[in-house]
Each structure stands twice: as C-alpha cells, then as structure tokens.
Amino acid sequence: MDLQLESKTVIVTGGASGIGKAISEAFVDEGAKVMVFDRHPCEGAPGEEGAGASKGDCRHFQVELTESSAVESAIRAVLEDTGRIDVVVNNAGVNDGAGLECGPDAFRQSLELNLVQYFSVVHHALEALKSAEGNIINIGSKVAVTGQGGTSGYAAAKGGVHSLTREWAVDLAIHGIRANAVVPAETWTPLYEKFLFSREDPDASRREIEQCIPLGNRFTQPEEIARMVVFLASPRSSHTTGQIIHVDGGYTHFDRMYGRGGVE
C-alpha cells in the first residue's frame, strides 16, 4: 500500500535510538524527509551513506528538547531546509523513576522531560502544521493507564500526553490537523534489554513478562510501533483523530489472572 508520504517533512523527537529510530526508518522507507531531534548523536541514521538503500532521507539535529529556544532554532532550520512540516512525532522521553519520595523539583523536571517538550515542539511547529494541514503523533505509555509504582512524574506526564492528544484533536480540527497517540507497553528495545540484564536471571525475567502478553507471548517489536505511526500519519488514515491506540499484544488490558490459572 502506498501511504502517500513521499517528500513529506517529518520531525521525530528521540529518533536516534529504540522506538524512535524504528519510526524514523519507517518514514524514510516511505520516501519522507525525516528530521531527527535528539539530544544524543545519531549513528547510522536511515538515508545516510552506508546505512542502506532507502527512498527518503534523514537529517539529524542534536537538540536539548527541554530548552524551548533550542527547539525553536531547530524548527527554523527545518523550515529553511524544506519549507514545510507535515508531521510531528513526539517520541522522546524516559521513565526516570521520579517517585513521591523524590520531591517536587524532581517531579517538575520529569514533567519537563516527558510532557512539556511535546507541547514545545508542537507550539513552535504549529504555523507550519496549519499550512500543511499536517498531523501529530504522540507516543504515550501504558503507565498512564495501568500505573507502575515509583514513577509519579512519568505516569503524570504520559497521562498528560494522552490528554493533550485529545485536546489537540479538537483544538486543531478546524485547521485540518489530526492528532493521535500510539501507546507501547512491553517493547523490545536496547534499553529494555539492558534493564533485564541488570536482573539476577534475565532469561527468567523475560519469560515471566512474555507470559503476560496475550498475543503470541512475546514482546512488541519497535517496527510494529513504527508501522502504526506511519499509517496514522498518512492520508490513508485521513478521518482518524483523537485516538489513543495501543500496540501491545493486548498487554495493557489483559485480565490480571491471564496465564495464572484464573477462572471465568
């Protein structure tokens, strides 16, 4: 299926690794011009020499997304380069473990890191998005739905991401802009692998988690998140807005007795 994304300008925050990198690669494969905003260097980005053949191209901006002026400068550079912004994918963030014991300052910092920068990117890109009748894809988290414990800042921020998605869908519909969220749960990324290998028995921990994922008893792959994102960003999804879509093999909404011999 042609997703009609060729030559579209797409900003992907946190696109240098993990889910963000998979999203960037998926857009490049569709022929888009991908602008990665990330505080970390981008190695082997799609569309770069030596990174493999692709239809589109990719440019990297090393941006501290919690600094509004840095975001504004990067947006300006994108517009000077391509003259348009069609899609913003807000993906950057981290489950930083800012719990109740950490205090208000750590909580505020977590909100800046995981919520406020989403607002900042869209704010600075807004006029370009209006001109393009573009769309916004926010990456949420199952933690906003389930809770996790010990991560109040991240949970509150991701709850805010889900709410902003619905607010922007209503607020921007008059401009033809769509806003949707994609919600991962247990996704197999290098960061998740590193976390498991910090545990006493990584293999047993992985099997235990996989048994809680109803569809296939396996982790979601980053590419599966990416495919949903590019579909939602495409004209093939032209009347879909304000939706919060879980790509998680049924994990978030599974019966907590699943796989534990529960009865109906």
C-alpha positions in Angstrom: 0.0 0.0 0.0 1.3 3.4 -1.0 1.0 5.6 2.2 1.5 8.8 0.1 4.2 10.1 2.4 6.9 10.7 -0.3 8.7 14.0 0.2 6.7 14.8 3.3 8.7 16.5 6.1 8.6 14.6 9.3 10.0 15.6 12.7 10.8 12.6 15.0 11.9 13.5 18.5 14.1 11.0 20.2 14.7 9.4 16.8 18.3 8.3 17.3 17.6 5.0 19.1 14.9 2.5 20.1 11.3 3.1 19.1 12.2 6.5 17.7 14.9 5.1 15.4 12.4 2.5 14.1 9.9 5.2 13.4 12.5 7.3 11.6 13.4 4.3 9.4 9.8 3.6 8.6 9.2 7.1 7.4 12.4 7.1 5.3 11.3 3.8 3.7 8.1 5.6 2.7 10.1 8.3 1.0 9.7 11.0 3.6 12.3 13.6 4.6 12.9 12.8 8.3 14.3 15.4 10.7 15.5 13.6 13.9 15.5 15.8 17.0 17.6 14.1 19.7 20.0 15.1 22.5 22.2 12.1 21.5 24.3 11.7 18.4 22.6 9.8 15.6 24.7 6.9 14.3 23.8 5.1 11.1 20.7 7.0 10.5 18.4 5.9 7.7 19.2 7.6 4.4 22.8 8.3 5.4 25.7 6.9 3.4 26.4 3.4 4.4 23.1 3.0 6.2 21.4 1.0 3.4 19.2 1.9 0.5 16.1 3.9 1.2 13.5 6.0 -0.7 13.7 9.1 1.6 16.4 10.8 3.6 17.2 11.7 7.1 18.9 14.7 8.8 19.9 14.8 12.5 19.6 17.8 14.8 21.2 17.5 18.2 18.7 19.3 20.3 18.1 19.6 24.0 14.3 19.3 23.8 13.7 20.8 27.3 15.1 24.1 26.1 12.4 25.9 24.2 14.8 28.2 22.4 16.8 25.2 21.1 13.6 23.7 19.8 12.6 26.9 18.1 16.0 27.1 16.4 15.8 23.6 15.2 12.3 24.1 13.8 13.5 27.2 12.0 16.4 25.2 10.5 13.9 22.6 9.2 11.8 25.2 7.6 14.8 26.8 5.9 15.8 23.4 4.6 12.4 22.0 3.4 10.0 24.9 3.6 7.3 22.8 5.3 6.5 20.5 8.3 3.9 17.8 7.6 4.2 15.6 10.6 5.4 15.9 14.2 6.1 12.6 16.0 6.6 13.3 19.7 8.5 10.3 20.9 11.4 11.5 23.2 11.2 10.8 26.9 12.4 8.4 29.6 10.8 6.6 32.5 13.0 8.4 35.1 11.7 6.9 38.3 10.7 10.2 39.8 8.5 8.9 42.6 6.8 10.6 45.6 10.0 10.4 47.7 12.0 12.4 45.1 10.2 15.6 45.9 8.5 18.4 43.9 11.7 19.5 42.0 12.3 16.0 40.5 8.6 15.8 39.7 8.7 19.1 37.8 11.8 18.0 36.0 10.1 14.8 34.9 7.2 16.8 33.5 9.6 19.0 31.6 11.3 15.9 30.2 8.3 13.9 29.3 5.4 16.3 28.7 6.4 20.0 28.3 8.8 19.3 25.5 5.9 17.7 23.5 4.0 21.0 23.9 7.1 23.0 22.9 7.7 21.1 19.7 4.1 21.4 18.5 3.9 25.1 19.6 6.9 26.1 17.5 5.9 23.9 14.5 2.2 25.0 14.7 2.0 27.5 11.9 3.8 25.1 9.5 1.5 22.3 10.5 -1.5 24.6 9.8 -0.2 25.4 6.4 0.3 21.7 5.5 -2.8 20.5 7.2 -0.4 18.2 8.9 -0.7 15.8 11.8 0.7 15.0 15.2 1.5 11.6 16.6 2.3 11.4 20.3 3.9 8.3 21.8 2.3 7.6 25.1 2.8 4.8 27.6 0.8 2.1 29.2 2.0 3.5 32.6 -0.6 6.3 32.1 -3.3 3.6 32.1 -2.0 1.0 34.5 0.3 2.8 36.8 3.6 1.2 37.7 4.8 2.4 41.1 7.7 4.6 41.9 7.4 6.8 38.9 4.9 9.6 39.6 6.5 12.1 37.3 6.5 9.8 34.2 3.0 8.5 34.9 1.6 12.0 35.2 3.4 13.2 32.1 2.2 10.3 30.0 -1.3 10.8 31.3 -0.9 14.4 30.1 0.3 13.2 26.7 -2.8 11.2 26.3 -5.0 14.2 27.3 -3.1 16.6 25.0 -3.7 14.3 22.1 -7.5 14.6 22.6 -7.3 18.3 23.3 -5.2 19.0 20.1 -7.5 16.8 18.0 -10.4 19.1 19.0 -8.5 22.3 19.0 -6.8 21.9 15.6 -9.5 20.1 13.6 -10.6 23.5 12.2 -7.2 23.7 10.6 -7.3 20.1 9.1 -4.7 18.9 11.6 -5.1 15.4 13.0 -3.7 14.3 16.4 -3.4 10.7 17.6 -1.4 8.8 20.2 0.3 5.4 19.9 0.8 3.6 23.2 3.5 0.9 23.6 3.8 -1.4 26.6 6.5 -4.1 26.7 8.6 -3.3 23.6 11.9 -5.0 23.0 14.4 -2.2 22.7 18.1 -2.0 23.6 17.1 -0.1 26.8 14.7 -2.8 27.8 17.3 -5.5 27.2 19.8 -3.5 29.3 17.2 -3.4 32.1 16.6 -7.1 32.0 20.3 -7.9 32.1 20.6 -6.0 35.3 18.4 -8.5 37.0 19.6 -11.7 38.6 18.1 -14.1 35.9 17.4 -12.1 32.7 16.1 -15.1 30.8 13.6 -16.0 33.5 12.5 -12.4 33.8 11.9 -12.1 30.1 9.8 -15.3 30.1 7.8 -14.1 33.0 6.9 -10.9 31.2 6.2 -12.6 27.9 3.7 -14.9 29.6 1.7 -11.7 30.5 1.4 -10.6 26.8 -1.7 -12.5 25.4 -1.0 -12.2 21.7 1.9 -14.5 20.9 3.5 -14.4 24.4 6.2 -12.1 23.1 7.5 -8.5 23.3 6.2 -6.0 20.8 8.9 -5.1 18.3 9.8 -1.4 17.6 8.9 -1.9 14.0 5.4 -2.8 14.9 5.0 0.5 16.7 6.6 2.3 13.8 4.2 0.8 11.2 1.2 2.1 13.2 2.7 5.6 13.4 3.4 5.9 9.7 -0.2 4.7 8.9 -1.7 7.2 11.3 0.4 9.9 9.8 -0.6 9.0 6.2 -3.6 10.2 4.2 -4.8 6.5 4.3 -5.9 7.4 7.9 -7.5 10.7 6.8 -10.5 10.6 9.1 -8.8 9.3 12.3 -8.1 11.8 15.0 -8.1 12.0 18.8 -7.5 8.3 19.1 -5.2 6.5 21.6 -4.1 3.3 20.1 -2.4 0.5 22.0 0.1 -1.5 20.1 1.0 -4.0 22.8 -0.3 -7.5 22.0 -3.2 -7.0 24.5 -0.9 -6.4 27.5 -2.4 -3.2 28.9 -5.9 -4.5 29.0 -5.3 -8.2 29.8 -7.1 -9.9 32.7 -4.6 -9.9 35.6 -5.3 -13.6 36.1 -4.3 -14.3 32.5 -1.7 -17.1 32.4 -2.1 -17.8 36.1 -4.8 -20.4 36.1 -7.6 -17.9 36.7 -11.3 -18.9 36.3 -14.1 -17.1 34.5 
